[in-house]
Amino acid sequence: MHSTPPLSLGAEPRADYLEKVTGAAVYASDVTVPNMLHGKILRSTVPHARIVQIDVSAALAMPGVAAVLTGDDLKDLPGTEIRWGLSLRDRPVIAVDKVRYVGDPVAAVAAIDEATAEAAVDAIHVTYDPLPYSTTAQDALSEGAALVHEDMDVLKDYYFRGHCNPVAGTNQFQQWSYESGNPDSIFQSDVRVFEDTFTFPMVFHYAMEPHVCVAHWTPKSLEIWSGGQTPTAIQRVCSEILGVPLACVRVHSPYVGGGFGGKASVKIDPLVAALSWKARAPVRICLSIAESMLTCRRLDAELTLKTAVDPHGKIVAKSVRAVLNGGAYADTGPAIAVKAAIRAIGPYHIPNLKLEAVGVYTNTVPGAAFRSIGGPQAVWATESQMDIIAHELGIDPVEFRMLNLADKGQTIKHDLRPIDVDMRRSLRAALDTLGSLPEPRHEGPRAVGVAVGATDPGIMPIGGAIVRLRADGSVSVSANTVEIGQGSRGVLRIVANKVLNQPLNKITVAEPDTLQAPYDWGTGASRSTVIIGLAVQLACEDIVRQVCDTAADILGGSAQDYQLVDNAVQGPAGSIELIELLRRFNGMAAGEFLGVGRVNPNTKNGAFKIQPLFWETGAGAFEIALDEDTGAIRVLRVGGAADLGRVINPKAAEGQDEGAMVMALGHTLSEEYIYEDGQVVNGTLFDYKVPTTEDAPHHVGTALIESGDGPGPFGARGGGEGAILPAAPAIANALFQGWGIRVKELPLTPERVWRALRDKKPTKD
């Protein structure tokens, strides 16, 4: 077996840097196990159809083919379920009876090598009976639209707290509403009312490493090496499907080459595990980027906002209708729809609110969590409309925001924690940062746009960590937070370093392993530092207590007389090495101090029961230039700001925010799935355009604000998602400020911008 090497030690918090740049780091896609077969997936070529027949005889006759899995095999699976989901149990291990989108897995082959598996997939013949299909939410909601799912099996408290509310006999998998105050009466009073609709595209996560899984099933166990972000969710689903007790399902999480939510919850692992069961051998499936594009994507959305402003410029009422296209399977979609509606409020105190969220099944690639679920869709709409309103009122856009931003501690939505960030400070910091950057190398018109955003992370406060202080003063940390490039292992090392007072080069963080590390809900929603970092802090504080109690017991005095120092305990009479302390306590020069840290809703006297644990916010000021002949936008400078409470690793925090900003340039300027005749027509590396280094701004600055009042270790709050929020509306606002055109549909492609410029110009007689 190709296992992950021990984490290299060093004074640099990100001990993975050297492994990654030298190629020594082992990712899930690098894992091999003895006698491993290779799997390939046959995917549907039609968007919606009954499966009439699957002929696998030619594939099975090929030398080197070990097994072919189809929907007919699922009835023989040893588990209790053949479907899974987060809010709705709607996704089968592999297509049963019908397919729901182009890309839906129909059959899977296990063979001695990838070439043989590919040839076998090509030899499988499928007969379909086509059904009507919908690729847009509007079509799927229309009267008489064919149902993507005839039945909706609602789960309760599986992945997110609560449950979704589908509408039977329709394609709506989520229907949610909320109202406070009396918005309808306010809209009829002495106010100015603004109503606008904005659209947001389907977007691919585009992680560098595609989805990958190695699974080894035996009648009594299941071992998985996964490129997923949520090992315990994978463990639970595979336990149900394969009938293996949780204690016997072991999920390893090596380094993962990016996730951004596209590898959260559960994706291909149950299929790979079932194929291993069918083949009676370990199986590896590693998707191509094109296949990953057919696995999940960000939900596209249409948001309609109606906002009332009083004669003094104060927003007094707002209604939001968010319609999100969740694709063929709900996945995280029910939560994303609700989050989009809530996050469209913005960081503003609005006394009268009316929110509606609609999640819709369509015959498209399933939607999934993606960096700040629902946030970019919502902030794009709200912050674009803020500038529209400011312009119509004749108020500077920054001043209009300053007038309406909620004070720190003021309510955004009455059943959520009051906002815990001073957004005026953040907006000023973003503008100051922009102003401090070098002048761009550009001749010609330039314009600046601003935007702010506030999101309520859907964090489940459940997680734990185990820390061991060894006899030689070295420290090992065990937790199930997955390292997807965000630097979680580095943060955990720093937390242990600060509490235990041991040097970084003696602290390691183990690879996540569900057999060894405590339960953790998952890696996402900016929760690793807050939840698992806090668990590590608690575990380390437990160790400090043990060490000081032991020193007092052996050497006399009170525990308060002692403190832990590098490989020793310092007391009134000097210091004693840890190994000598253990020798005197245990009777031999060996042993360890072990601490366990757990976070749950009762943490901090029940404060973790209130949602959100913290507000994740972002403020951005973007300066752009425009080629009026082509419509191409060039981002010149960006100033951003985020209040992280306490910055554990400044370099990594800046990198996270800058990476989020560049990622946002994708859905702002170029990225979108294009559907024709029920299928994606730009689903390749060549046709789907993501930002490159040439598209990155000339100058970027990030202000990291430390207010010290977050719920995590040392007052930290999560980060890395807030900076994705301001980009699209700020750039669109800059486009209006400089060139007088308002575009309400993303992405702002050169053609779309050029057409807006053309339409703005007066026609000649």
DOKOL-766931 format. One record per residue (C-alpha): x, y, z. Coordinates in steps of 0.1 Angstrom, whole numbers, padded with zeros to 4 digits, always signed. Layout:
// DOKOL-766931
XYZ/...
This chain:
// DOKOL-766931
+0000+0000+0000/+0012+0035-0008/+0006+0053+0024/+0011+0089+0034/+0046+0096+0048/+0049+0112+0083/+0043+0149+0082/+0077+0166+0080/+0087+0187+0109/+0099+0223+0107/+0095+0258+0121/+0072+0268+0092/+0036+0264+0102/+0027+0249+0068/+0048+0218+0071/+0031+0205+0039/+0048+0232+0017/+0081+0213+0012/+0063+0180+0005/+0041+0196-0021/+0067+0216-0040/+0090+0186-0041/+0063+0162-0052/+0066+0140-0020/+0031+0148-0008/+0007+0119-0013/-0028+0128-0025/-0058+0105-0027/-0051+0101-0064/-0017+0087-0056/-0029+0059-0034/-0024+0023-0045/-0033-0009-0027/-0023-0045-0035/-0044-0063-0061/-0062-0030-0069/-0085-0029-0099/-0093+0002-0119/-0128+0015-0125/-0145+0036-0152/-0180+0049-0153/-0205+0048-0182/-0226+0079-0181/-0259+0088-0196/-0259+0105-0230/-0295+0117-0227/-0309+0142-0201/-0340+0123-0190/-0351+0088-0200/-0363+0054-0188/-0336+0027-0190/-0350+0000-0212/-0320-0023-0213/-0283-0024-0204/-0264-0050-0223/-0231-0057-0206/-0223-0091-0221/-0196-0078-0245/-0179-0059-0217/-0179-0090-0194/-0164-0111-0221/-0134-0089-0225/-0102-0103-0209/-0092-0084-0178/-0127-0072-0169/-0135-0083-0133/-0170-0069-0128/-0197-0046-0142/-0221-0028-0118/-0255-0016-0129/-0288-0007-0112/-0299-0043-0113/-0272-0052-0088/-0283-0028-0061/-0311-0051-0049/-0284-0075-0038/-0263-0049-0018/-0259-0061+0018/-0269-0027+0033/-0302-0011+0042/-0302+0016+0016/-0294+0020-0021/-0299+0058-0021/-0284+0086-0001/-0287+0124+0003/-0282+0152+0027/-0318+0165+0031/-0335+0142+0006/-0326+0105+0000/-0327+0109-0037/-0294+0098-0052/-0290+0061-0061/-0256+0044-0060/-0260+0041-0098/-0289+0048-0120/-0320+0027-0113/-0349+0026-0139/-0341+0060-0153/-0314+0087-0158/-0319+0123-0148/-0292+0142-0166/-0264+0139-0192/-0236+0124-0171/-0257+0103-0147/-0237+0071-0139/-0254+0041-0157/-0228+0014-0153/-0194+0010-0138/-0166-0014-0148/-0137-0028-0128/-0108-0041-0147/-0071-0048-0145/-0061-0014-0159/-0077+0018-0170/-0074+0011-0207/-0093-0022-0203/-0119-0005-0182/-0124+0022-0208/-0127-0003-0236/-0153-0023-0216/-0173+0009-0209/-0174+0015-0247/-0187-0020-0252/-0217-0016-0230/-0250-0008-0249/-0278+0011-0233/-0313+0015-0247/-0332+0045-0235/-0369+0057-0237/-0365+0095-0237/-0386+0117-0215/-0393+0154-0215/-0366+0174-0198/-0359+0208-0182/-0325+0225-0180/-0337+0258-0163/-0355+0263-0131/-0382+0283-0149/-0389+0254-0173/-0390+0229-0144/-0415+0251-0125/-0438+0255-0155/-0471+0237-0155/-0469+0202-0169/-0432+0200-0166/-0420+0164-0164/-0410+0154-0128/-0373+0147-0122/-0383+0127-0091/-0417+0112-0086/-0411+0106-0048/-0393+0128-0023/-0379+0109+0008/-0372+0137+0033/-0345+0132+0058/-0344+0150+0091/-0312+0161+0109/-0289+0142+0087/-0263+0167+0075/-0279+0200+0084/-0301+0207+0114/-0338+0205+0105/-0353+0193+0073/-0363+0207+0039/-0398+0213+0027/-0404+0199-0008/-0437+0204-0027/-0452+0171-0037/-0461+0166-0074/-0437+0194-0085/-0400+0198-0091/-0396+0219-0060/-0373+0202-0035/-0374+0232-0012/-0400+0258-0004/-0391+0281+0024/-0404+0315+0036/-0398+0340+0064/-0414+0373+0074/-0407+0398+0101/-0424+0432+0105/-0450+0442+0079/-0431+0447+0046/-0463+0447+0024/-0477+0477+0043/-0443+0495+0041/-0442+0491+0004/-0475+0509+0002/-0464+0538+0024/-0444+0570+0017/-0413+0553+0004/-0394+0548-0028/-0396+0512-0040/-0369+0495-0062/-0374+0461-0078/-0347+0443-0098/-0339+0408-0109/-0304+0394-0112/-0291+0360-0125/-0261+0340-0115/-0246+0311-0136/-0238+0275-0131/-0201+0274-0121/-0176+0245-0118/-0155+0241-0087/-0124+0233-0108/-0102+0218-0081/-0068+0208-0094/-0073+0172-0083/-0105+0157-0097/-0128+0134-0076/-0111+0102-0066/-0117+0072-0044/-0101+0039-0036/-0124+0014-0019/-0116-0021-0005/-0147-0041+0006/-0146-0073+0025/-0176-0091+0042/-0166-0076+0075/-0150-0043+0067/-0147-0014+0043/-0116+0007+0039/-0117+0039+0018/-0090+0064+0007/-0110+0093-0004/-0105+0127-0019/-0136+0139-0001/-0139+0168+0024/-0162+0150+0049/-0148+0116+0059/-0174+0109+0086/-0203+0116+0061/-0187+0092+0036/-0183+0067+0064/-0220+0069+0074/-0234+0066+0039/-0212+0037+0029/-0220+0020+0061/-0257+0021+0053/-0252+0010+0017/-0227-0018+0022/-0241-0030+0056/-0208-0026+0074/-0209-0012+0110/-0195+0023+0113/-0167+0010+0135/-0156-0012+0106/-0157+0015+0079/-0124+0032+0078/-0120+0064+0057/-0085+0078+0051/-0081+0114+0039/-0047+0120+0024/-0039+0155+0010/-0067+0167-0012/-0060+0188-0042/-0087+0214-0036/-0123+0210-0028/-0142+0243-0024/-0173+0224-0014/-0173+0202-0046/-0159+0173-0025/-0180+0180+0006/-0207+0156+0018/-0207+0125-0004/-0200+0122-0041/-0185+0091-0058/-0175+0070-0028/-0206+0048-0025/-0203+0039-0062/-0167+0029-0058/-0174+0010-0027/-0203-0009-0044/-0181-0017-0074/-0155-0031-0049/-0183-0052-0034/-0192-0065-0069/-0157-0072-0079/-0146-0086-0045/-0114-0066-0048/-0101-0031-0041/-0111-0006-0068/-0098+0028-0077/-0118+0054-0097/-0102+0087-0106/-0124+0110-0126/-0111+0133-0154/-0118+0170-0151/-0146+0166-0177/-0162+0139-0155/-0158+0161-0124/-0177+0188-0143/-0205+0162-0147/-0204+0154-0110/-0213+0187-0093/-0213+0225-0098/-0225+0257-0081/-0262+0263-0082/-0273+0289-0107/-0299+0314-0094/-0324+0341-0101/-0329+0366-0074/-0357+0392-0074/-0353+0420-0049/-0378+0446-0038/-0365+0473-0016/-0381+0503+0001/-0362+0534+0011/-0376+0562+0032/-0371+0599+0025/-0340+0599+0047/-0322+0572+0027/-0328+0544+0052/-0338+0510+0039/-0371+0501+0057/-0383+0470+0039/-0370+0443+0016/-0384+0413+0000/-0363+0385-0016/-0373+0357-0039/-0344+0333-0046/-0350+0306-0071/-0321+0282-0074/-0315+0254-0099/-0304+0224-0079/-0299+0200-0109/-0308+0163-0109/-0302+0156-0072/-0308+0179-0042/-0274+0174-0024/-0269+0206-0004/-0294+0225-0025/-0321+0229+0001/-0297+0246+0025/-0281+0267-0003/-0315+0280-0014/-0323+0292+0021/-0289+0306+0027/-0292+0326-0006/-0324+0342+0006/-0310+0350+0040/-0277+0363+0027/-0295+0386+0003/-0304+0407+0033/-0268+0419+0034/-0251+0433+0065/-0279+0457+0069/-0305+0462+0097/-0339+0461+0079/-0369+0461+0102/-0394+0446+0077/-0383+0415+0057/-0400+0390+0035/-0378+0361+0022/-0387+0332-0001/-0364+0304-0012/-0372+0279-0039/-0350+0250-0048/-0357+0233-0081/-0349+0199-0096/-0338+0201-0133/-0322+0177-0157/-0287+0192-0152/-0255+0184-0134/-0264+0182-0096/-0258+0214-0077/-0236+0212-0046/-0219+0233-0019/-0194+0258-0032/-0174+0283-0012/-0199+0303+0008/-0231+0285-0001/-0256+0308-0016/-0235+0338-0007/-0221+0349-0041/-0255+0346-0057/-0271+0367-0030/-0244+0393-0026/-0243+0398-0064/-0279+0408-0064/-0281+0428-0032/-0249+0448-0037/-0257+0456-0073/-0291+0469-0062/-0275+0490-0035/-0256+0510-0061/-0287+0512-0083/-0306+0527-0054/-0278+0550-0044/-0276+0564-0079/-0313+0570-0082/-0313+0588-0048/-0282+0608-0057/-0262+0595-0028/-0226+0583-0029/-0226+0544-0029/-0202+0543+0001/-0222+0568+0021/-0254+0549+0013/-0239+0518+0027/-0225+0535+0058/-0260+0549+0065/-0276+0515+0063/-0250+0491+0077/-0260+0473+0109/-0241+0483+0140/-0220+0456+0156/-0244+0437+0179/-0275+0447+0159/-0299+0421+0145/-0299+0411+0108/-0326+0384+0112/-0343+0380+0145/-0337+0343+0149/-0300+0346+0142/-0271+0358+0164/-0266+0396+0161/-0239+0406+0137/-0205+0404+0155/-0185+0425+0130/-0181+0463+0126/-0189+0464+0089/-0182+0501+0086/-0147+0495+0098/-0143+0467+0073/-0155+0489+0044/-0132+0517+0054/-0103+0493+0056/-0110+0479+0021/-0110+0514+0007/-0079+0524+0026/-0061+0493+0014/-0070+0501-0022/-0057+0536-0018/-0024+0523-0004/-0016+0501-0034/+0008+0512-0061/-0008+0530-0091/-0016+0505-0119/+0003+0505-0152/-0027+0517-0172/-0034+0547-0194/-0070+0556-0199/-0103+0556-0179/-0105+0537-0146/-0134+0533-0122/-0139+0519-0087/-0168+0499-0073/-0174+0486-0038/-0194+0459-0022/-0198+0442+0012/-0213+0409+0022/-0223+0390+0054/-0230+0353+0056/-0242+0330+0083/-0220+0299+0080/-0240+0267+0084/-0216+0253+0110/-0226+0222+0129/-0207+0226+0163/-0197+0190+0165/-0160+0179+0165/-0131+0166+0185/-0094+0162+0186/-0069+0141+0205/-0035+0155+0214/-0005+0136+0228/+0025+0151+0246/+0052+0124+0244/+0080+0118+0269/+0105+0136+0247/+0084+0167+0244/+0071+0160+0209/+0034+0165+0202/+0010+0147+0179/-0024+0160+0170/-0052+0137+0156/-0083+0152+0140/-0105+0145+0110/-0102+0180+0095/-0092+0174+0059/-0062+0193+0044/-0076+0206+0011/-0050+0233+0007/-0064+0258+0031/-0037+0251+0058/-0057+0234+0085/-0029+0212+0097/-0007+0243+0100/-0033+0261+0121/-0037+0231+0144/+0001+0230+0149/+0001+0267+0158/-0027+0262+0183/-0008+0234+0200/+0024+0254+0199/+0007+0284+0217/-0010+0263+0244/+0017+0237+0251/+0046+0260+0246/+0065+0234+0226/+0083+0244+0194/+0066+0240+0160/+0093+0216+0148/+0082+0191+0175/+0045+0192+0166/+0029+0169+0140/-0007+0166+0127/-0017+0132+0116/-0036+0124+0084/-0074+0122+0090/-0085+0087+0097/-0120+0078+0110/-0105+0048+0128/-0081+0069+0148/-0094+0104+0151/-0125+0116+0169/-0157+0124+0150/-0159+0157+0131/-0189+0169+0111/-0168+0179+0081/-0144+0203+0065/-0163+0233+0051/-0182+0264+0061/-0151+0280+0074/-0153+0258+0105/-0119+0240+0108/-0101+0267+0128/-0132+0275+0149/-0143+0240+0157/-0113+0218+0155/-0089+0245+0164/-0109+0250+0196/-0110+0213+0202/-0072+0212+0199/-0069+0241+0223/-0092+0224+0248/-0072+0191+0245/-0039+0210+0250/-0053+0229+0280/-0063+0194+0294/-0027+0183+0290/-0013+0214+0307/-0035+0207+0337/-0023+0171+0338/+0013+0181+0336/+0011+0207+0363/-0010+0184+0386/+0016+0157+0381/+0045+0181+0389/+0027+0192+0420/+0021+0156+0430/+0058+0146+0425/+0076+0178+0434/+0052+0193+0459/+0034+0226+0460/+0004+0237+0440/-0003+0230+0403/-0004+0268+0399/+0033+0269+0407/+0042+0251+0375/+0042+0259+0338/+0050+0238+0308/+0081+0249+0288/+0101+0234+0260/+0104+0196+0269/+0102+0205+0306/+0081+0217+0335/+0092+0250+0352/+0086+0253+0389/+0098+0271+0421/+0129+0249+0423/+0138+0251+0386/+0128+0229+0357/+0125+0192+0353/+0125+0174+0319/+0092+0157+0309/+0109+0123+0306/+0122+0126+0342/+0088+0137+0355/+0072+0107+0338/+0100+0084+0352/+0093+0096+0387/+0055+0093+0382/+0053+0060+0363/+0084+0044+0377/+0100+0042+0342/+0113+0067+0316/+0082+0064+0293/+0046+0074+0289/+0027+0103+0276/+0001+0129+0285/-0031+0126+0265/-0057+0153+0261/-0091+0151+0245/-0110+0181+0233/-0146+0181+0223/-0168+0208+0209/-0206+0205+0209/-0236+0228+0213/-0230+0231+0250/-0195+0245+0245/-0189+0279+0262/-0220+0275+0284/-0243+0268+0256/-0232+0297+0234/-0226+0273+0205/-0263+0265+0203/-0270+0299+0188/-0266+0302+0150/-0245+0313+0134/-0214+0308+0156/-0200+0339+0139/-0208+0360+0109/-0183+0357+0080/-0180+0390+0062/-0161+0406+0034/-0156+0441+0020/-0140+0449-0013/-0130+0478-0034/-0122+0470-0071/-0106+0492-0096/-0112+0483-0133/-0104+0494-0168/-0125+0486-0199/-0116+0480-0235/-0146+0497-0251/-0139+0481-0285/-0142+0446-0272/-0160+0448-0239/-0132+0431-0220/-0128+0441-0184/-0094+0443-0167/-0092+0443-0129/-0064+0466-0120/-0064+0468-0082/-0083+0452-0053/-0085+0462-0017/-0102+0438+0006/-0109+0435+0043/-0121+0408+0067/-0125+0406+0104/-0111+0372+0115/-0112+0379+0152/-0077+0365+0157/-0054+0356+0128/-0037+0323+0136/-0015+0322+0104/-0014+0356+0087/+0003+0343+0055/-0023+0315+0050/-0051+0339+0058/-0040+0364+0032/-0036+0336+0007/-0071+0323+0014/-0087+0357+0009/-0067+0365-0022/-0074+0331-0037/-0111+0336-0030/-0110+0369-0048/-0094+0355-0079/-0118+0325-0078/-0146+0351-0078/-0132+0366-0110/-0143+0334-0127/-0180+0336-0121/-0178+0374-0126/-0160+0376-0159/-0160+0343-0178/-0172+0311-0161/-0205+0294-0168/-0219+0261-0179/-0235+0264-0213/-0264+0240-0220/-0278+0231-0254/-0302+0203-0262/-0300+0191-0226/-0262+0188-0223/-0232+0208-0214/-0214+0220-0245/-0184+0236-0229/-0174+0209-0204/-0137+0206-0213/-0105+0222-0201/-0103+0240-0235/-0138+0254-0236/-0144+0263-0199/-0125+0295-0191/-0112+0300-0155/-0090+0330-0145/-0053+0326-0151/-0024+0346-0138/-0029+0370-0167/-0064+0378-0154/-0052+0384-0118/-0052+0421-0107/-0020+0441-0109/-0021+0448-0072/-0040+0432-0043/-0041+0442-0007/-0059+0425+0022/-0066+0440+0056/-0070+0414+0082/-0088+0429+0112/-0084+0414+0146/-0112+0422+0170/-0104+0392+0192/-0140+0383+0199/-0146+0352+0177/-0157+0319+0191/-0126+0299+0181/-0092+0296+0196/-0078+0328+0210/-0109+0347+0197/-0106+0336+0161/-0135+0333+0137/-0134+0315+0103/-0122+0330+0071/-0115+0322+0035/-0150+0325+0021/-0159+0362+0028/-0135+0375+0001/-0154+0357-0027/-0185+0378-0020/-0177+0414-0031/-0160+0408-0064/-0190+0404-0089/-0211+0433-0076/-0181+0456-0070/-0169+0450-0106/-0204+0456-0120/-0207+0487-0099/-0174+0500-0112/-0186+0493-0147/-0216+0515-0140/-0195+0542-0123/-0171+0545-0151/-0192+0537-0182/-0228+0541-0172/-0240+0506-0181/-0257+0482-0156/-0256+0445-0164/-0277+0422-0142/-0266+0389-0156/-0233+0371-0149/-0207+0365-0162/-0197+0399-0175/-0183+0385-0207/-0168+0408-0233/-0198+0402-0256/-0223+0409-0229/-0205+0441-0219/-0200+0452-0255/-0237+0448-0262/-0246+0469-0232/-0222+0496-0244/-0237+0495-0279/-0273+0497-0265/-0264+0527-0244/-0250+0547-0273/-0276+0569-0290/-0286+0557-0324/-0278+0579-0354/-0306+0591-0375/
